Amino acid sequence: MKRYNSLSEVHQDLANGTTTCRDLVHYYLDNIERKKHLNAYLEVYAAEALAKADEVDQKLAHGTAGRLAGMVLGLKDVLAYQGHSLQSSSKILTGFKSLFTATAVQRLLDEDAIIIGRQNCDEFAMGASNETSAFGPTLNEADPTRVPGGSSGGSAVAVQADLCLASIGSDTGGSVRQPAAFCGVIGLKPTYSRISRYGLIAYASSFDQIGPITRSVDDAALLLEIMAGADDYDSTASRREVPAYSQLLENESEQKYRIGYISDTLENEGLDSEIRETIQGAIQNLREDGHTVESVDFHYLDYIVPTYYILTTAEASSNLSRFDGVKYGYRSGEATDLLSMYKKSRAEGFGHEVQKRIMLGTFVLSADYYDAYYTKAQKVRRIIKEKTEELLEQFDFLIMPTSPTTAFPLGGNPTDPLAIYLADIFTVQASLAGVPAISVPVGADKQGLPIGMQILTKSFAETKLLAFSKSVTEKIIITT
């Protein structure tokens, strides 16, 4: 069977009888087995996916199938799916099965998506390389000695390696966009509140967003359209009307925009020279295509990562307090009393990176340091949000590299946690500001490792963002 790059290609072959949903599931199951060394999946729902495929094939025959018929999806191991294991790639949730289904996942199922399995990720979505998973790292198919990015590394590799048509991940500070860049696929972080977080294991509640990883902008638009919208189970979900994103992609494809590129990102000393050249080439191609592209200053780049990690670790220390070995999940067998049960269960159940972030978050929330760190970080976040919004009043889009490097070697930064945290330097701006952002592939370096370009726009302007991104993927492709 051929490799499909979009659901429209699948629908065409389903309509002409070239394939069936059962054939598609068998195809992806075979690929998962052949490429299991990549460690993209923690669990594969083979029998269940085949049964769902037969059901959808019947619906197709009767003309009653949903819009996602033929879409074989994987879920990052942070999304609740009733009756299925949910661990956030952590030992602390060993044996736990979800009692309900996340709103976003249910909306996909209602449109006849076929879920083929749950995918590996950094433990509790904390990491930029997929190396903090309790189940071992996922490998980048472009070079198995390299990381796939994180935290949605397994989800990105599953799309990259043709182990499903699309994946659903989560993005707190770049966890959909950075792995998408490392794996040469498309990763979308919607506006904060655009998709309900009900059923998403929380890392940092004021940042977390569910987002799709795909090989086409069309599929990202359709998945967003289906998942987005108000939800009675999540009071933070926006009640704004959801546009028909998938039907509006062509409306603005010929528009000419004002685009700003943040000079601080291209002049950053940590930026790989090949990425710099590739983004500069993309800027030139955008100008040749008739867009106005100008350099803009954003002098807060050095404050972005510290602000992000103070706030997210603070929220994590609160959110992860519920995992204590009492009600569900892992409980230490070495405990001798209640206090030792708490201590040993959490010490043995959480990995090193998660423990570190919980402790840092607890520290910044402590009475002696609350104002010095947490309160100050909230003030800086407001400034970053306001300055980003000011730029987006002047420009339709802001563009920058998705990551300062291409995929780095496995174990490449074991003694330097700051090097890992700085991998987020270009993605956390959109997260702090709450605006939508997408990473699209624009080429590869001399080693064949993918390079991604990130595009930001105003809150709830995904229609314009997706239409422009589609134009970029079709016209502004850079090769090296």
C-alpha positions in Angstrom: 0.0 0.0 0.0 1.2 3.5 -0.8 2.1 6.1 1.8 -0.8 8.6 2.3 0.0 12.2 3.1 -3.5 13.5 3.7 -7.0 12.3 4.5 -8.2 13.6 1.1 -5.9 11.0 -0.6 -7.4 8.3 1.7 -10.9 9.4 0.9 -10.2 9.3 -2.8 -9.0 5.6 -2.6 -11.8 4.6 -0.3 -14.3 6.1 -2.8 -12.9 4.3 -5.8 -12.5 1.0 -4.0 -8.7 0.9 -4.1 -8.5 0.4 -0.3 -10.7 -0.1 2.8 -10.4 1.1 6.4 -9.4 -2.5 7.3 -6.7 -2.5 4.7 -5.4 0.9 6.1 -5.3 -0.4 9.7 -3.4 -3.6 8.6 -1.0 -1.4 6.7 -0.2 0.8 9.7 -0.1 -2.3 12.1 2.5 -3.8 9.7 4.5 -0.6 9.8 4.4 -0.4 13.5 5.7 -4.0 13.8 8.5 -3.4 11.3 9.6 -0.2 13.0 9.0 -1.1 16.6 12.7 -0.3 17.3 11.7 3.4 17.0 9.7 2.9 20.3 6.9 5.3 19.1 4.1 3.3 20.7 3.6 2.2 24.2 0.5 0.2 23.4 -1.2 -0.8 20.1 -4.9 -1.4 19.9 -4.8 -3.9 17.1 -8.0 -5.9 17.5 -10.0 -2.8 18.6 -8.7 -0.7 15.6 -9.6 -3.5 13.1 -13.1 -3.8 14.7 -13.6 0.0 14.3 -12.3 -0.2 10.7 -15.0 -2.8 9.9 -17.6 -0.6 11.5 -16.5 2.5 9.5 -16.3 0.4 6.3 -20.0 -0.5 6.9 -20.9 3.2 7.4 -19.1 4.1 4.2 -21.1 1.5 2.3 -24.3 3.1 3.6 -23.2 6.7 3.2 -23.3 7.5 6.9 -19.6 7.7 7.8 -18.2 10.7 9.7 -15.7 13.3 8.3 -12.7 11.4 9.7 -13.5 8.0 8.1 -10.2 6.5 7.1 -8.2 8.6 9.5 -6.0 6.3 11.6 -4.8 8.2 14.6 -2.4 7.8 17.5 -2.8 9.5 20.9 0.0 10.9 23.1 0.0 9.1 26.4 -1.5 12.1 28.2 -5.0 11.9 26.7 -7.7 10.0 28.5 -9.4 7.2 26.5 -12.0 5.2 28.6 -10.9 1.7 29.5 -7.4 2.2 28.2 -4.1 2.6 30.0 -3.0 6.2 30.7 0.4 6.7 32.2 1.9 9.9 30.9 4.9 7.7 30.2 5.5 7.4 34.0 6.0 4.6 36.4 3.8 6.5 38.9 0.7 5.6 36.9 1.4 1.9 36.5 -1.8 -0.1 36.1 -4.1 2.9 35.8 -6.9 2.8 33.2 -8.9 5.9 32.3 -12.5 6.0 33.6 -13.6 8.5 30.9 -12.6 9.8 27.5 -11.1 13.3 26.8 -13.5 15.7 25.1 -11.1 16.2 22.1 -10.7 12.4 21.7 -14.5 11.8 21.9 -15.1 14.4 19.2 -12.7 12.6 16.9 -14.3 9.2 17.7 -17.7 10.7 16.9 -16.4 11.5 13.4 -15.2 7.9 12.9 -11.5 8.4 13.5 -9.8 5.0 14.2 -7.4 5.1 17.2 -4.6 2.7 16.7 -2.6 3.2 20.0 -1.0 5.4 22.6 2.3 7.0 22.0 5.5 7.5 23.9 6.4 10.9 25.3 8.5 12.6 27.9 7.3 11.8 31.4 4.4 14.0 32.2 5.3 16.0 29.1 8.4 17.3 30.8 11.3 17.3 28.3 12.4 18.3 24.8 13.9 15.0 23.7 11.6 12.2 24.6 14.4 10.8 26.8 12.7 11.2 30.2 10.0 8.6 29.4 9.9 5.7 31.8 9.7 3.4 28.8 12.9 4.6 27.1 13.4 7.1 24.3 11.7 7.2 21.0 14.2 7.3 18.0 14.1 9.8 15.1 13.5 7.9 11.9 15.6 10.4 9.9 18.6 9.3 12.1 18.0 6.7 14.9 21.0 8.0 16.8 19.1 11.3 17.3 16.2 12.4 19.5 12.8 13.1 17.9 12.2 16.2 20.1 9.7 16.3 22.9 7.6 16.0 24.7 5.3 14.6 21.9 8.3 12.7 20.4 6.5 9.4 19.9 3.5 11.2 18.3 5.8 13.0 15.8 7.8 9.9 14.9 4.6 7.9 14.4 3.6 10.4 11.7 7.1 10.8 10.3 7.6 7.0 10.0 4.1 6.3 8.6 2.8 4.5 11.6 -0.5 6.4 11.5 -1.8 9.2 9.3 -1.9 11.8 12.2 -1.3 12.1 15.9 -2.8 14.1 18.7 -0.3 15.6 21.1 -0.1 18.3 23.7 1.9 21.5 23.7 2.9 23.3 26.9 6.0 25.2 25.7 6.6 23.7 22.3 5.9 20.0 22.8 4.0 19.7 19.5 6.0 22.2 17.4 9.6 21.2 18.3 9.2 17.5 17.7 7.3 18.3 14.5 10.3 20.4 13.4 12.8 17.6 14.3 10.8 15.0 12.4 9.9 17.1 9.3 6.1 17.1 9.8 3.5 19.8 10.7 2.7 20.6 14.4 0.0 23.0 15.4 -0.5 24.7 18.8 -3.9 26.4 18.8 -4.9 29.5 20.8 -5.0 28.7 24.5 -8.6 27.7 25.3 -9.5 26.8 21.7 -9.6 23.1 22.5 -11.0 21.7 25.8 -8.4 20.3 28.1 -10.8 18.0 29.8 -9.2 14.6 29.9 -5.6 15.9 29.3 -3.2 15.1 32.2 -2.2 18.5 33.4 1.4 19.7 33.4 0.9 23.4 33.6 -2.8 24.3 33.3 -2.4 27.9 32.1 -0.2 26.7 29.2 -1.3 23.2 28.1 -3.1 22.9 24.8 -4.0 19.8 22.7 -2.7 20.0 19.1 -2.5 17.8 16.0 0.7 16.5 14.3 0.1 15.8 10.6 1.7 15.6 7.1 -0.6 18.1 5.6 -2.1 21.5 6.7 -5.5 20.3 5.4 -5.5 17.5 8.0 -4.4 19.9 10.8 -7.2 22.2 9.9 -9.9 19.5 9.9 -8.7 18.0 13.2 -8.7 21.4 14.8 -12.2 22.1 13.5 -13.5 18.9 15.0 -11.7 19.1 18.4 -12.3 22.8 19.0 -15.2 24.5 20.8 -17.0 25.0 24.1 -17.1 22.2 26.6 -19.3 22.1 29.7 -16.6 20.0 31.4 -13.9 22.7 30.9 -14.8 26.2 32.0 -11.6 27.5 30.4 -12.5 26.3 26.9 -13.5 29.3 24.7 -17.2 29.6 23.7 -16.3 31.4 20.5 -17.8 30.0 17.3 -15.5 27.5 15.6 -14.9 28.4 11.9 -14.9 25.7 9.2 -11.1 25.8 9.0 -10.9 23.0 6.5 -13.1 24.8 4.1 -11.5 28.2 4.3 -7.9 27.2 3.5 -8.1 28.4 -0.1 -9.9 31.7 0.7 -6.8 33.5 1.7 -4.2 31.5 -0.2 -3.4 34.3 -2.6 -3.4 37.1 0.0 -0.3 39.1 0.5 0.7 39.7 4.1 2.8 41.8 6.3 5.2 39.5 8.0 7.7 40.2 10.7 10.8 38.1 11.5 12.2 38.5 14.9 15.8 39.6 14.4 16.9 38.4 17.8 16.1 34.8 16.8 18.2 34.8 13.6 21.1 36.7 15.4 21.0 34.4 18.4 24.5 32.9 18.9 23.0 29.5 19.7 21.2 29.2 16.3 22.7 26.6 14.0 24.1 28.3 10.9 22.3 26.0 8.5 19.0 26.8 10.1 19.8 30.5 9.9 20.5 30.1 6.1 17.3 28.1 5.6 15.1 30.6 7.3 16.8 33.5 5.5 16.1 31.6 2.3 12.4 31.3 3.3 12.2 35.0 4.0 13.6 35.7 0.5 11.1 33.4 -1.1 8.2 35.0 0.8 9.3 38.4 -0.5 9.5 37.1 -4.0 6.0 35.7 -3.6 4.8 39.3 -3.0 4.7 39.4 0.8 6.1 42.3 2.8 8.7 40.9 5.2 10.5 43.1 7.7 12.9 42.6 10.6 11.4 43.4 14.0 13.0 43.7 17.5 11.8 41.7 20.5 14.2 42.3 23.3 12.7 39.9 25.8 14.1 36.7 24.3 16.5 36.2 27.3 13.6 36.4 29.7 11.3 33.9 28.0 12.8 30.6 29.1 13.3 31.6 32.8 9.8 33.0 33.0 8.4 29.8 31.4 10.2 27.4 33.7 9.3 29.3 36.9 5.6 29.4 36.0 5.3 25.9 34.6 7.2 24.2 37.4 5.1 26.0 39.9 1.9 24.8 38.3 3.4 21.3 37.9 4.2 21.0 41.7 0.5 21.6 42.3 -0.9 19.5 39.5 1.3 16.4 40.3 0.5 16.4 44.0 -2.4 14.1 43.3 -0.1 11.3 42.3 0.7 9.9 45.7 0.3 6.2 45.6 -2.9 6.3 47.7 -5.8 6.1 45.2 -4.3 4.7 42.1 -1.1 3.9 40.2 2.2 2.9 41.7 2.7 2.3 45.4 6.0 1.4 46.9 6.4 -2.0 48.5 9.0 -0.7 50.8 6.7 1.6 52.8 6.4 1.0 56.5 3.9 3.8 57.4 1.8 6.5 55.8 4.5 9.1 55.5 7.1 6.6 54.1 4.4 5.4 51.6 4.0 9.0 50.2 7.8 9.6 50.1 8.8 6.2 48.7 6.0 6.0 46.1 6.8 9.4 44.7 10.5 9.0 44.9 10.4 5.6 43.1 7.4 6.5 40.8 8.6 9.8 39.4 11.7 10.1 37.1 14.6 12.4 37.8 13.4 15.2 35.5 9.9 15.3 37.0 11.2 15.2 40.5 13.5 18.1 39.7 10.7 20.2 38.3 8.3 19.5 41.2 11.0 20.6 43.6 11.8 23.7 41.7 8.1 24.6 41.5 7.7 24.0 45.2 10.6 26.2 45.9 9.4 29.2 43.8 6.0 28.9 45.5 7.4 28.8 49.0 6.6 31.8 51.3 10.1 33.1 51.3 10.5 33.1 47.5 7.0 33.5 46.1 7.3 37.3 45.3 10.9 37.0 44.2 10.2 34.4 41.6 6.6 33.5 41.0 5.0 36.9 41.2 7.8 38.5 39.2 7.5 35.8 36.5 3.8 36.5 36.2 4.6 40.2 35.6 7.2 39.3 33.0 4.7 37.0 31.3 2.2 39.9 31.0 4.9 42.1 29.4 5.8 39.3 26.9 2.1 38.8 26.1 1.5 42.5 25.6 4.7 43.0 23.4 3.8 40.0 21.3 0.3 41.3 20.8 1.7 44.7 19.9 3.8 43.1 17.1 0.8 41.1 15.9 -1.1 44.4 15.5 1.6 45.6 13.1 2.1 42.3 11.3 -0.2 39.5 10.2 2.4 36.9 11.2 5.7 36.5 13.0 8.1 33.9 11.8 11.2 32.4 13.4 13.0 29.1 13.5 11.1 26.5 15.5 14.3 25.3 17.2 17.9 26.6 17.5 19.2 23.2 16.3 18.2 20.2 14.3 17.6 16.9 16.2 20.5 16.5 18.6 22.1 13.1 19.5 20.6 10.8 22.1 22.2 11.5 25.4 23.8 14.6 24.0 23.1 16.9 27.0 23.1 14.6 30.0 25.0 16.9 32.3 23.7 20.2 31.1 19.9 20.7 31.8 20.1 24.3 30.6 21.0 23.1 27.1 17.8 21.0 27.0 15.7 23.9 28.4 17.1 26.3 25.8 15.8 24.0 23.1 12.4 25.8 23.9 13.8 29.3 23.4 11.8 30.0 20.2 8.6 28.1 21.0 7.7 29.3 24.5 6.9 32.9 23.4 3.6 31.7 21.8 2.9 29.7 24.9 3.5 32.6 27.3 1.3 34.9 25.1 -1.4 32.2 24.5 -1.4 32.8 20.7 -1.6 30.1 18.1 1.6 28.9 16.4 2.5 26.2 13.8 5.7 24.6 12.8 6.1 23.7 9.1 9.0 21.9 7.4 11.1 24.1 5.2 14.1 21.9 4.4 16.9 19.8 5.8 20.5 20.3 6.8 23.5 18.6 5.1 23.0 15.6 7.3 19.4 15.2 6.1 17.9 16.3 9.4 14.6 18.3 9.0 14.4 22.0 9.7 11.1 23.7 10.8 9.9 27.3 10.6 7.5 28.6 13.2 4.6 31.0 12.3 2.7 32.9 15.0 -0.5 35.0 14.6 -3.2 36.7 16.7 -5.3 34.7 19.2 -8.2 32.9 17.4 -6.8 33.7 14.0 -6.2 30.1 13.1 -8.1 30.4 9.8 -5.5 32.9 8.5 -2.6 31.0 10.1 -3.6 27.7 8.4 -4.3 29.2 5.0 -0.9 31.0 5.0 0.8 27.8 6.3 -0.6 25.8 3.5 0.7 28.4 1.0 4.1 28.1 2.7 4.2 24.3 2.4 3.2 24.5 -1.3 5.3 27.4 -2.5 8.1 28.2 0.0 9.8 24.9 0.2 13.5 25.2 0.9 15.9 22.4 0.1 19.6 22.1 1.0 
